[in-house]
Amino acid sequence: MEEGERPVKTEAWMQAVRRQLDLGRLLPLGGPDDGTWITEQAAVRALGRTAAEIPGVWLESLRIGPAPLGPVSEPSVRPPAGALPPGPLRIEAAFNAFMRQPLPRTAEQLRSALLNVAAERLGLAAVAVDLRVTDLHEGPERDVRSRTTESAMGPPPEAAAARSSLPATRTGSMRGPGGELADVAAAVPGVARLTAVLGSRPVKVERHDCPSGQHVEVQLAVAPGYHPLEVARAVRAAVADAATSDTGGLVTVTVLIAETAA
């Protein structure tokens, strides 16, 4: 290796690690048979947009992880590397509250909204929301917001996520079965684009133990107006049908959602 190549490769590796950390956990969508996961980054964005619509709430941080002592299930297909197994999830949020109404009412509105969006718009099995009030304000909300700087409170996860752009991928640049299956996945209604947040390709094809068997992993972004889990189910069905017609063997499909407008 040339001396000049080492710093370049090291920097590329560090960027890949930072991008992976920005994604957060890989959270299960639906049940064990749905074969779908979503990045914590994408889920936090969706929940953050909802929290921003609640009067008297200024979200500071938001995390989603497994519920303590919650039962987990074995997924029916191979999950993405490092993904959480299907099971109940817990949302943890810290927020500033503006005294427009009693604090318990504000907290209950936030809790209900987060649970509703997680379950109804995303398909996350969220069973609990832990809230922490970091500050109380009595003045007009717009004045307090204008005095709160990023350096003082740090960016909420959804703001940090917004700075991390997902790499779009053109399916035409891929050759072989992966490229053909990428075209199939991209054509499913509700798929905004394919992404490559885990590795360099949006569609990875691996062999099962049997010679004709395949496992396919698809990474994608969901278009506005579509339910992420429904889109993922349609993608899995379309890709499985296309791959099966080519190989005639066992085909399993996993979907990772890296972005959604839900």
N, C-alpha and C positions, 0 to 999 in steps of 0.2 A: 504494500500500500504506500502511495506517495505521501510525503509529510503533509501536503496541503489538503489531502482527502480526509484525514482524520478529523480536523475541526468541523468540516462541512457535515460529515456523517454524524458527529456527536451532536451538532446543533439540530439536525433533522430528527435525531432520536429524542432529544429534549422537547422539541416541539410536539412530537407525537405523544409523549408522556403527558405534557400539559393539556393537550387536546383531550386525551382520555380522561384526565382528572376533571376537566370541565364538564364532561358528559354526566358525571356522577354515577349513581348506581343504575344498573339495568333492571327495571322493575317489571314484574309479570303483569300482563293484561289478560283479563278473562280468567279462565280456569286452566287446569292441567292439559286439556285437550286442544286449547286454542293456539298453542305454539307461537305466542306473540309476546314481545317485550317492548318496553319504551324506555328511552333514556330519562333519568331523573331530571336532566336539564329541560327536556321537552315538556315533561309533566309540570315542572315548577313554573315554566313560562305560562302554561294554560291556567294554573291556579293563581298565579300572580296577577294575570289580567282580570280575573274575577274579583280578587281582593281589592284591586284598585277601584272597582265600581262601588264598593261599600262605603257609605258616608261615615266619616269619623275614624277611618282606618288608614294607617300608613305602614305598609308591610316592610319590615327590615330584613328578615331572613325566613327561609322556608326550606325544609328538608323532608324527604320521604324515605322511609325505610321499613324493615320488617317489624311487625308488632311483637313485643316481647312475649315469649312463651306461646306464640301462635302456631297452630299446626300447619305444616307445609306438606305439599304433595309432590310426587315425582312427575315431571312433565312427560308428555307422551312423545315428544320429539327432543332432539338434542338442543339444549339452550345455547345462546351465545356465550363465549368465554367469560366467566366471572359473573354471570347473571344470577339474580336471586331466584330461588325456586318459587313456584306458585304458592301463595299463602296470604294471610291478612297483613295489611300494611298500616303504618301509623304516620300521620302528618304532624310535623313539629313546626310551629310558626312563632316568630317574635314580631311584635308590632307596637307602634305608637298609637295611642288612642286620643281622639279629640272629644272633649266633654260636651258633645251635642245631645247626648242621652245617657242614661245610666250605663256604667261600664259593663255590667253583666249582660245587658241587652246587646250592646255592641259585640261583645265576645261571642254570644250565641249566634248572632247574624253571621259573623265570620266563620264560626265552626260549621254551621249548616251549609253555608255557601261552598266551603272547601270540600265537604263530604259529598255534596250534590254533584259538583263538577267532576270530582274524582270518579264517582260511580257512574253517573249518567252520561257525561260527555266524553270520558276517557275509557272507562271500563276497568279502573283500578279497584281492587278489593280493599279499600280503605275502611277501617273499622273504628278508628279513633283519631282525634285531633287534640294535640297538646298545645295550649296557647300560653304565651308569656308576654306580659305587658312590660315594655321597656321604658316607657315614658308616658306621662299624661299632659295634655295641653288644654288650656282654657281659651286661648285666643282664637281668632278666625283661622280656619284651616289653611287657607292659602298663604297667610303670613308666616305660619309656623313652617310650612313646607319650603317656602322661599329662604328661610333662615337655616334650614337643615342642609348641610353640604355633604358631599360624598366623603370628604376627608374626616368629617366628624362621626358619621355613623357607619361608613363602609357601604359598598353597593349591595343591594339585595341580590340573591342568586339569579333572579330573573333578569336583572340589569346586567350582571356579569355574563349570563348566557347570551344576551342579545349582542354582545361584543364578539362572540365566537361564531363565525360564519361557517356553515356546513358546506363541504365541498360538493358541488353538483357534478354529476357524471353523465356523459353522453354514452348511451348504450352502443352507438355505432362504432366506438373505438375498441370494443371488446370482440375477441374472436372466439370461436368454438362454442360449446354448449352454454357456457356462462353468458356469452353475449346474446345468444338466442333467447335464453330464459330472461335476461334483463329486458329485452324488447317486450316479452310477454308481460312481465310485471309492470313495466312502465305504461302499458296500454290499459291497465285496469282502471276503471273510473274511480276517482278519488286519490290517485297517486299523483302528487305534485311533481315529483322527480325522484330519482334514485340518488342515494348518497353513499359515501364511503367513509363513515366515521370510525369504523373498526377495520383497519387495513386499507389496502389500495383499490379494492374492487367492491362494487355494490352488491354483486351476486357471486357467491362462492359455492362451488360445486365440489363435494368430496365423495369418495366412494364408501359404500357400506362394505361389510364383510363379504357379502355375495358379489360376484363380478358385475352383475347388472344393476346392483342397487346404488342409489345416490342419496346424499343429503344436501339440500340447497338452503343457503342462508341469504335472505334478501334484506337490504337496508334501504329505507325509503323515508320520504317526507309526505305527510298527508295534506291534501288541498283543503282550503276553507270550505265549510259547509258539509263536510263528510265526517262520519264517526270513525275514529282510528281503528277500533276493533273490527268493525264491519269491513273496512277497507282491507285490513290485514287478512281476514278470513277469505275475502275474494281473491287476494293475491296468492294466498297459499293454495287455494283450489285451482286457479289458473296455471300456476307454475307446476304444481303436481301433475295436472293433466298433460301439460306439454312435455314434461320430462318423462312421464310414463309412456307416452306415445313414442318417444325416441328410444327408450331403453327396454321397455316391457318388464322392468324389474321393480323392486321396492323403492319408492321415492318418499322421502320425508322433507318437509319444508318448515323453516323457521323464519319469522319476520321480526326485524328490529325497527321500530319507529324512532327516528331521530328528530323529527320536528312535526308539529301539528298546530293547526289554527283553531282547534276545538276550544 
